[in-house]
Amino acid sequence: MDAISHVHIIPRTKGDGLKLWPQKPYAEGEFEKTGDKIRASLQYAAQLLPW
């Protein structure tokens, strides 16, 4: 049996008023910057896994 996981990553900011998904567009370059932070965090976390 394979282990399967499913994750939703939703960038949050204090006071963002999130209900289902942010109701405002990303600022210029913000989408890419957020993606870079998520990728870096996942790469770091992967190094901590025992397998």
Backbone bond lengths (Angstrom), bond angles and torsions (degrees), N, CA, C in turn:
res aa  C-N    CA-C-N  psi(-1)  N-CA   C-N-CA  omega(-1)  CA-C   N-CA-C  phi
1 M - - - 1.444 - - 1.532 108.70 -
2 D 1.307 116.81 137.03 1.468 122.30 177.70 1.523 109.98 -93.64
3 A 1.318 114.65 141.74 1.465 119.60 173.89 1.523 108.26 -78.90
4 I 1.294 116.59 132.20 1.463 121.64 -178.89 1.521 108.45 -127.12
5 S 1.310 115.62 136.35 1.457 119.36 175.57 1.520 109.38 -131.42
6 H 1.303 114.85 158.50 1.462 121.50 -179.76 1.522 107.23 -140.96
7 V 1.321 115.95 125.08 1.459 119.91 -174.84 1.523 109.50 -132.46
8 H 1.306 115.60 137.68 1.463 121.32 169.83 1.519 106.68 -107.19
9 I 1.316 117.23 126.52 1.460 121.48 176.97 1.517 107.31 -111.17
10 I 1.311 115.43 117.00 1.458 120.63 -178.28 1.524 107.64 -120.48
11 P 1.331 117.57 109.47 1.462 119.74 178.44 1.534 110.43 -58.91
12 R 1.323 116.04 134.76 1.456 120.97 -178.87 1.512 110.36 -124.50
13 T 1.302 115.60 150.20 1.462 122.03 171.53 1.518 107.64 -133.80
14 K 1.300 116.26 150.12 1.457 120.87 -179.42 1.536 109.44 -58.76
15 G 1.317 115.06 129.08 1.460 119.79 178.46 1.513 114.50 74.28
16 D 1.337 117.63 19.13 1.459 119.22 -176.46 1.525 113.45 -72.88
17 G 1.332 117.45 -12.64 1.456 120.05 177.17 1.512 113.44 69.77
18 L 1.321 117.25 22.99 1.464 121.47 -177.34 1.522 111.19 -57.45
19 K 1.289 116.05 127.40 1.452 121.81 173.76 1.525 107.53 -111.19
20 L 1.293 118.71 -66.15 1.454 122.44 176.35 1.524 109.79 -116.44
21 W 1.292 116.40 -38.75 1.461 123.59 179.37 1.524 106.43 -162.45
22 P 1.332 118.10 149.88 1.469 118.35 -178.63 1.529 111.85 -52.23
23 Q 1.311 115.19 136.07 1.458 121.02 -177.07 1.517 112.96 -95.57
24 K 1.342 116.01 18.84 1.459 119.75 178.44 1.523 108.86 -133.65
25 P 1.314 117.77 150.05 1.462 119.88 179.04 1.531 110.56 -73.14
26 Y 1.322 115.16 156.74 1.464 120.18 174.90 1.524 109.76 -67.18
27 A 1.313 115.97 146.91 1.462 120.65 173.49 1.537 108.28 -71.44
28 E 1.295 116.88 163.85 1.464 122.53 179.22 1.527 110.48 -51.59
29 G 1.332 117.29 120.09 1.456 122.69 176.67 1.525 114.93 82.61
30 E 1.324 117.84 -9.73 1.462 121.02 -176.53 1.533 111.84 -68.28
31 F 1.318 117.49 -37.82 1.461 121.59 179.56 1.531 110.08 -60.33
32 E 1.319 117.42 -48.10 1.461 122.27 -179.59 1.529 111.27 -65.24
33 K 1.329 116.81 -41.19 1.459 121.37 -179.97 1.530 110.44 -63.31
34 T 1.330 116.58 -42.27 1.458 121.08 178.21 1.523 110.36 -63.80
35 G 1.316 117.18 -42.51 1.468 121.34 177.73 1.519 111.61 -61.20
36 D 1.319 116.61 -40.92 1.474 120.73 177.66 1.524 111.17 -61.23
37 K 1.328 117.11 -41.92 1.472 121.14 179.29 1.528 110.89 -65.14
38 I 1.321 116.74 -41.85 1.465 120.72 179.98 1.528 109.97 -64.56
39 R 1.343 117.07 -46.29 1.464 120.30 179.12 1.522 111.88 -60.43
40 A 1.330 117.35 -42.55 1.464 120.93 179.50 1.527 110.74 -63.62
41 S 1.323 117.41 -41.36 1.461 121.30 179.19 1.523 111.07 -64.75
42 L 1.335 117.14 -41.98 1.461 120.39 179.50 1.525 111.56 -67.66
43 Q 1.330 117.39 -38.08 1.466 120.57 177.35 1.522 110.48 -64.04
44 Y 1.315 117.43 -41.62 1.459 121.63 177.70 1.529 110.55 -63.39
45 A 1.333 116.80 -46.57 1.459 121.06 -178.84 1.536 110.47 -63.13
46 A 1.306 118.04 -36.91 1.459 121.52 -179.94 1.531 111.61 -62.79
47 Q 1.326 117.14 -30.86 1.455 120.95 179.20 1.530 111.18 -69.27
48 L 1.312 117.34 -22.71 1.461 122.08 -177.89 1.528 112.84 -85.85
49 L 1.327 116.93 -13.32 1.469 120.27 -178.16 1.524 110.26 -70.29
50 P 1.330 116.58 144.71 1.464 119.91 -175.70 1.529 114.43 -77.49
51 W 1.301 119.84 -6.87 1.453 119.70 -179.41 1.486 113.19 -108.51
